[in-house]
Amino acid sequence: MNEKKVLYLDNEANLTILLLTTEYRDHIIGGLGRHVTDLTSEGIKRGITYIVVTISKTDRESYKVEDGVHVFRLLPWKRKPSEFLDYIRNINFRFSQFVLQELQLSFDLIHVHDWLTGIAGSQLKDILKMPLLTTFHATEIGRKQDQVTAITKRIIDYETKLVQASDRIIVCSLYMKNVLINELGCPIEKLEVIPNGVIPKNYQAIMLNEDVRNRFPFINSPFLFAMGRLVKEKGFQLFIHAFSEIHQEFPDFILVIAGKGPFESELKQLTKKFNLENKVIFTGFLHDLERNTLLKHCDMLVIPSLYEPFGIIALEGMAAAKPTVAFNIGGLGEILAEKRGILINEANSKSLAEILRKYLSQPDQYREIAYKGFQSVNSEYNWSLLIDETADVYKNMI
């Protein structure tokens, strides 16, 4: 894709946003990808034009209009970067090169998500003289906690420079607001707190019965459900520990963990250590219909994360009207407050086991909690409402 790509956009569009992201629609790793996908889906309904520049997961670059969103999928400038930071620099260089040399149109502002696209965003801001908005979904200090390496320090430096370059910054929780102020030196006047959201109707469609039985043979058994990227900070090891303490009291229950990641082998070894191979099921990556189906059939959604700046997964459980359990950390403490979910103050396996034992023994206790969570998703965390707050930020920047 090296010829100039000229788009003739609707002149009556209220806003035109250049959105740079490493995740989008067909390539969603975590909450960031879900966020930008839902943001653009709702934004176009408000007359916002989005030009999304993201990473191609094939060996070709492409352009396509997807439900009204202009989507460009690009490859790194250098095809085989030597390491992760080199890859990110290369993809940012390609993003900048593409916008400046091949894409000819005017934007109202540039919107980037996390430091991963901040290099290109900062460069384009300086060259095009346009405002830069950044949404911080997480920080490297939070992700790595006490495991600070040379790469971690370089990423923190990128984050700090992005804070300085950004004209406005959106964070998803009060927790993240304090993190950016205290850890990255962000001026308070730059910050806007707009929570993540979901589109509730997206959680209604489920798999056909025959497909469900083939994919998930356990579906008619009572089960506790957890999902996310299989990394240490997601705390699945604590969930397995807790389940090992109570599974004999609730012999009909199984534990289902969905997701992929570098910590998978350690989790399976832990399962073997506790002789739970027949009680803990790893499903691998789930597509949306598969996720919805397991949410519908599970007895409880458990989020054992040790770091969660927001926790969009909690909204997914609430949208499915399921009781949602989590440690009282980060943004989860805000989402599940006021009995919209079940919060555990001490983040350890013993405390989690105690809560699971309590609620599995008396399931009627959590039905009201599940209903309150469901109501909250529709009234407070619905993208059809949150998009207006984001649009106001856009308008105030131009």
VOGU-3710 file (C-alpha; in Angstrom, 3 decimals, decimal comma):
1> mnekkvlyld> 0,000/0,000/0,000  2,445/2,630/-1,207  0,238/4,717/-3,476  -1,535/7,742/-2,054  -4,892/6,878/-0,559  -7,306/9,786/-0,789  -10,566/9,613/1,134  -13,456/11,892/0,319  -15,269/12,151/3,602  -18,728/13,455/4,323
11> neanltilll> -18,312/17,217/4,664  -21,190/17,272/7,121  -19,414/14,956/9,566  -19,205/16,579/12,984  -15,689/15,362/13,718  -12,960/13,430/11,952  -10,657/11,457/14,240  -7,403/9,738/13,332  -7,245/6,805/15,750  -4,000/4,849/16,135
21> tteyrdhiig> -4,208/1,487/17,887  -2,352/-1,820/18,066  -5,602/-3,777/18,576  -8,866/-3,622/16,664  -11,828/-5,885/15,845  -10,208/-8,979/14,334  -7,170/-8,624/16,604  -8,237/-8,102/20,219  -5,814/-9,098/22,975  -7,376/-7,357/25,953
31> glgrhvtdlt> -9,459/-4,441/27,144  -7,758/-1,930/24,835  -8,957/-3,718/21,705  -12,473/-4,116/23,040  -12,512/-0,434/24,022  -11,515/0,994/20,636  -13,839/-1,371/18,780  -16,862/-0,314/20,835  -15,786/3,347/20,837  -15,762/3,543/17,048
41> segikrgity> -18,965/1,506/16,699  -20,881/3,959/18,877  -19,021/7,039/17,644  -20,167/6,694/14,053  -23,767/6,702/15,317  -23,071/10,212/16,648  -21,758/11,428/13,304  -18,075/11,021/14,198  -15,858/9,867/11,324  -13,064/7,518/12,379
51> ivvtisktdr> -9,957/6,684/10,391  -8,391/3,752/12,236  -4,761/2,874/11,593  -3,834/-0,456/13,129  -1,618/-3,526/12,706  -2,174/-6,085/9,957  -2,158/-9,663/11,203  -1,548/-11,012/7,697  1,453/-10,524/5,407  -0,346/-7,750/3,512
61> esykvedgvh> -1,505/-4,231/4,160  -5,152/-3,450/3,508  -7,880/-0,818/3,530  -11,548/-1,487/4,177  -14,622/0,388/5,359  -16,059/-1,673/8,216  -19,500/-0,586/9,438  -18,700/2,982/8,459  -15,192/3,022/9,979  -12,215/3,516/7,637
71> vfrllpwkrk> -9,685/0,865/8,682  -6,084/0,698/7,458  -4,092/-2,353/8,518  -0,350/-1,863/8,149  2,844/-3,869/8,540  5,999/-2,773/10,389  8,407/-0,700/8,325  11,094/-3,351/8,872  9,498/-6,775/8,537  11,577/-8,684/11,111
81> psefldyirn> 12,381/-6,438/14,070  14,912/-7,888/16,504  12,892/-7,456/19,714  9,606/-6,085/21,088  10,602/-2,438/21,470  12,149/-2,487/18,006  8,877/-3,890/16,649  6,858/-1,116/18,328  9,201/1,581/16,997  8,917/0,094/13,516
91> infrfsqfvl> 5,131/-0,044/13,550  4,993/3,547/14,805  7,367/4,656/12,049  5,140/2,947/9,479  2,018/4,583/10,945  3,635/8,035/10,705  5,004/7,390/7,224  1,622/6,204/5,981  -0,321/9,165/7,358  2,173/11,730/6,057
101> qelqlsfdli> 2,993/10,243/2,655  0,106/8,038/1,559  -3,021/9,292/3,302  -4,063/12,779/2,274  -6,890/14,278/4,301  -7,492/16,588/7,221  -8,290/15,406/10,733  -9,661/17,308/13,651  -7,386/15,522/16,115  -5,227/12,471/16,739
111> hvhdwltgia> -6,337/9,867/19,290  -3,813/7,251/20,474  -4,161/4,421/22,961  -1,350/3,729/25,435  2,344/4,268/24,721  2,216/1,595/22,015  1,092/4,160/19,418  2,273/7,241/21,283  5,499/7,602/19,299  3,591/8,066/16,036
121> gsqlkdilkm> 0,954/10,202/17,726  3,548/12,611/19,112  5,372/12,855/15,772  2,172/13,514/13,849  1,074/16,128/16,363  4,312/18,070/15,868  4,297/17,818/12,076  0,581/18,312/11,421  0,079/20,840/14,242  -3,000/19,013/15,479
131> pllttfhate> -4,171/18,270/19,016  -3,225/14,920/20,529  -5,562/12,953/22,794  -4,268/9,874/24,608  -6,278/7,209/26,375  -4,157/5,413/28,972  -5,543/1,947/29,639  -2,693/0,815/31,910  0,885/1,680/32,848  4,045/-0,379/32,733
141> igrkqdqvta> 4,741/0,147/36,440  1,353/-1,336/37,258  1,756/-4,269/34,900  5,240/-5,223/36,089  4,847/-4,026/39,690  8,178/-4,864/41,377  9,717/-6,551/38,302  11,481/-3,489/36,899  13,860/-4,295/34,033  15,798/-2,231/31,515
151> itkriidyet> 12,928/-2,632/29,023  10,410/-1,592/31,678  12,382/1,606/32,322  12,408/2,427/28,615  8,654/1,914/28,365  8,088/4,158/31,392  10,180/6,793/29,621  7,937/6,489/26,543  4,868/6,853/28,781  6,280/9,935/30,503
161> klvqasdrii> 7,063/11,602/27,171  3,577/10,778/25,902  2,029/12,417/28,971  4,061/15,537/28,215  3,126/15,558/24,511  -0,608/14,951/24,996  -2,998/17,885/25,077  -5,640/15,871/26,914  -5,604/12,426/28,526  -8,514/10,082/29,179
171> vcslymknvl> -8,235/7,476/31,923  -10,807/4,840/32,752  -10,890/5,101/36,553  -10,048/7,305/39,516  -7,361/4,753/40,311  -5,682/5,412/36,953  -6,017/9,165/37,427  -3,987/8,940/40,629  -1,438/6,638/38,982  -0,761/9,096/36,164
181> inelgcpiek> -0,451/12,017/38,563  1,799/10,237/41,064  3,865/7,967/38,799  4,097/9,826/35,487  3,813/13,417/36,694  0,676/14,197/34,711  -0,833/17,640/35,400  -4,317/17,176/36,830  -5,801/19,679/34,375  -4,967/17,377/31,441
191> levipngvip> -7,000/14,478/32,809  -10,534/13,310/32,103  -12,015/10,236/33,791  -14,360/8,339/31,469  -14,972/4,697/32,400  -14,834/1,860/29,936  -18,153/0,508/28,815  -19,841/-2,301/26,964  -22,589/-2,573/24,383  -25,031/-4,783/26,337
201> knyqaimlne> -26,759/-6,265/23,288  -23,413/-7,724/22,157  -23,621/-10,233/25,015  -27,026/-11,666/24,105  -26,125/-13,865/21,124  -24,946/-17,371/22,072  -23,944/-20,571/20,292  -26,424/-23,163/19,029  -26,998/-26,093/21,388  -25,264/-28,691/19,216
211> dvrnrfpfin> -22,228/-26,451/18,721  -22,078/-25,793/22,465  -21,979/-29,481/23,350  -19,245/-30,150/20,797  -17,076/-27,226/21,890  -17,799/-27,379/25,633  -18,757/-30,922/26,734  -18,874/-29,710/30,355  -21,595/-27,133/29,668  -24,298/-28,859/31,745
221> spflfamgrl> -22,082/-29,052/34,836  -22,045/-26,227/37,383  -18,861/-24,216/36,894  -16,929/-21,166/38,021  -15,621/-19,106/35,130  -12,533/-16,923/34,705  -11,106/-15,430/31,542  -8,286/-13,200/30,396  -4,729/-13,262/29,157  -2,772/-15,974/30,947
231> vkekgfqlfi> -0,127/-13,844/32,629  0,936/-13,793/36,265  -0,686/-10,460/37,141  -4,120/-11,838/36,204  -3,934/-14,043/39,308  -5,260/-17,319/37,887  -2,776/-19,138/40,128  -4,652/-17,791/43,161  -7,938/-19,012/41,704  -6,543/-22,531/41,272
241> hafseihqef> -5,148/-22,449/44,824  -8,527/-21,327/46,190  -10,403/-23,960/44,202  -8,079/-26,666/45,534  -9,220/-25,755/49,057  -12,962/-26,035/48,387  -13,487/-28,461/45,511  -14,097/-31,454/47,793  -16,915/-29,544/49,508  -18,530/-28,851/46,121
251> pdfilviagk> -17,696/-31,972/44,089  -20,093/-31,155/41,251  -18,356/-27,873/40,414  -15,550/-27,451/37,919  -13,325/-24,473/37,183  -13,130/-23,114/33,622  -10,305/-20,778/32,582  -10,431/-19,129/29,150  -7,551/-17,383/27,425  -4,022/-17,793/26,150
261> gpfeselkql> -0,691/-16,445/27,329  2,872/-17,153/28,458  1,826/-18,296/31,960  -0,313/-21,177/30,680  2,211/-23,965/31,275  2,792/-22,849/34,880  -0,954/-22,833/35,518  -1,337/-26,331/34,116  1,552/-27,523/36,278  -0,180/-26,041/39,318
271> tkkfnlenkv> -3,380/-27,844/38,372  -1,430/-31,098/38,175  0,212/-30,415/41,544  -3,214/-30,208/43,204  -4,539/-33,263/41,298  -7,177/-31,115/39,613  -6,599/-32,153/35,995  -10,199/-33,396/35,755  -11,602/-30,393/37,590  -9,895/-27,461/35,838
281> iftgflhdle> -10,514/-26,901/32,137  -8,456/-24,577/29,933  -10,488/-23,588/26,868  -7,916/-21,473/25,041  -8,938/-18,280/23,256  -12,667/-17,583/22,995  -14,530/-15,862/20,192  -17,403/-13,589/21,177  -20,166/-16,187/20,810  -18,144/-18,681/22,839
291> rntllkhcdm> -17,525/-16,088/25,556  -21,207/-15,161/25,685  -22,204/-18,809/25,909  -19,929/-19,544/28,865  -21,035/-16,358/30,611  -24,659/-17,400/30,196  -24,094/-20,907/31,583  -21,591/-20,229/34,382  -22,631/-19,945/38,021  -20,187/-17,164/38,825
301> lvipslyepf> -17,525/-15,041/37,124  -14,312/-14,797/39,138  -11,685/-12,103/38,444  -8,565/-12,940/40,494  -6,451/-10,118/39,003  -3,649/-8,592/41,049  -3,511/-5,555/38,743  -6,510/-4,154/36,916  -6,596/-0,424/36,095  -10,243/-0,788/35,104
311> giialegmaa> -11,463/-4,343/34,532  -13,764/-4,446/31,518  -14,228/-8,161/32,160  -16,297/-7,222/35,225  -18,705/-5,336/32,968  -18,992/-8,411/30,759  -20,025/-10,525/33,735  -22,490/-7,868/34,862  -23,927/-7,581/31,335  -24,605/-11,322/31,483
321> akptvafnig> -26,354/-10,839/34,867  -23,852/-13,073/36,629  -22,483/-12,573/40,151  -18,973/-11,208/39,710  -16,217/-11,730/42,287  -12,951/-9,767/42,350  -10,209/-8,510/44,611  -10,723/-4,900/45,701  -7,922/-3,451/43,599  -7,610/-0,763/40,937
331> glgeilaekr> -10,701/0,014/38,931  -12,490/-3,149/40,058  -13,135/-1,555/43,435  -14,990/1,255/41,664  -17,007/-0,917/39,271  -18,194/-3,470/41,829  -18,762/-1,031/44,704  -22,191/-0,572/46,304  -22,943/-4,306/46,041  -22,841/-4,406/42,250
341> gilineansk> -20,453/-7,316/42,726  -18,563/-9,190/45,425  -15,306/-7,512/46,490  -12,534/-9,218/48,469  -10,293/-6,859/50,416  -7,292/-9,183/50,810  -5,813/-10,393/47,528  -4,859/-13,961/48,404  -6,120/-17,480/47,756  -7,370/-18,024/51,313
351> slaeilrkyl> -9,685/-14,994/51,188  -10,927/-16,017/47,758  -11,644/-19,560/48,972  -13,655/-18,201/51,916  -15,830/-16,052/49,649  -16,393/-18,880/47,172  -17,356/-21,227/49,999  -19,796/-18,670/51,416  -21,607/-17,917/48,188  -21,629/-21,440/46,773
361> sqpdqyreia> -23,196/-22,635/50,028  -25,974/-20,035/49,831  -26,452/-19,087/46,159  -29,598/-17,048/46,839  -27,366/-14,389/48,418  -25,833/-13,318/45,160  -28,889/-13,166/42,885  -29,713/-9,634/43,995  -26,065/-8,647/43,501  -26,124/-10,025/39,958
371> ykgfqsvnse> -29,303/-8,101/39,168  -27,891/-4,850/40,552  -24,753/-5,315/38,455  -26,865/-5,883/35,355  -28,822/-2,675/35,985  -25,599/-0,724/36,519  -24,118/-1,835/33,200  -27,152/-0,569/31,337  -27,411/2,742/33,204  -23,765/3,678/33,901
381> ynwsllidet> -21,385/1,640/31,730  -23,261/1,598/28,438  -21,287/2,888/25,446  -24,411/4,561/24,075  -24,069/6,967/27,032  -20,283/7,086/27,402  -19,687/8,046/23,770  -21,207/11,462/24,482  -18,581/12,114/27,159  -15,806/11,181/24,734
391> advyknmi> -17,333/13,344/21,995  -17,369/16,295/24,409  -13,630/15,843/24,977  -13,067/15,807/21,209  -15,094/18,980/20,697  -13,377/20,839/23,523  -9,965/20,116/21,986  -10,575/21,647/18,555
//
